Amino acid sequence: MRSNTCITKRLTDHVIAGLAAHRDCCILHLTVTGWGGTKVEPLVPATRWSRNQLDKLLESGFPVSQVVLRIDPIILTEEGMQHVNEVLEAFKDSGVTRYRVSFIDMYKHAKGRFLAAGLALPHDTFHAPLELRKAVLQEFIDDGKKHGYTVEACGEPGIDSVPCVSQKDIDILGLTGEIILRGNADQRDACGCPANKKQILTRKPGRCGNRCLYCYWKNDN
């Protein structure tokens, strides 16, 4: 038995059909930052579209307990937090109770994309200041306690994080003891994904069609 984690910003009807057909072994991470259709995420669907598609998925019988809403990455500016609030509002009655957040990493080439697009940089350092990240994360945790969702950080240095493939996922799928996670993939700082995680993408790694300015892939292929 294998478990599968699908991380996507495009919950198309085709993806919905695949998830519904394999609902017994899939966890969905639906990424919605609120920046869809802007200069930051020019070809990413809008928040409302993603919410509507999630409703379709749940209507197909896919368990809401196997859905994670990813607000990933968060841009720590006034506009960025407005977009976060828009996402929270759009999904507040979706039934999803597991949220994941991360904060934007400003790669040198990402800074160049921001400046070329006429956008101010959210911060000059690679990571936003740790105390700021911790404070915003605590705001999420406090809000979650009020509104019935839990919050996980994803790959955040200096902050306890939950890997994208975790024991929590295995337990939710009812596969405890059947799948054993081993070691650490050491993909990047603070990433705790297991060494026996396997990527199933066959295309050559590179920047995808969403063209997000913050993408960590430098090349445009």
Secondary structure, DSSP 8 states (H G I E B T S, - for coil): ---EEEEES---HHHHHHHHHTTTSEEEEEE--S-BTSSSBTTS--HHHHHHHHHHHHHTT--GGGEEEEEEEE--SHHHHHHHHHHHHHHTTS---EEEEEE----HHHHHHHHHTT---S-SSSS--HHHHHHHHHHHHHHHHHHT-EEEE-S-TTS----SS-HHHHHHTT-BTTB---S----STT----TT------S-SS--TT--TT-S--S--
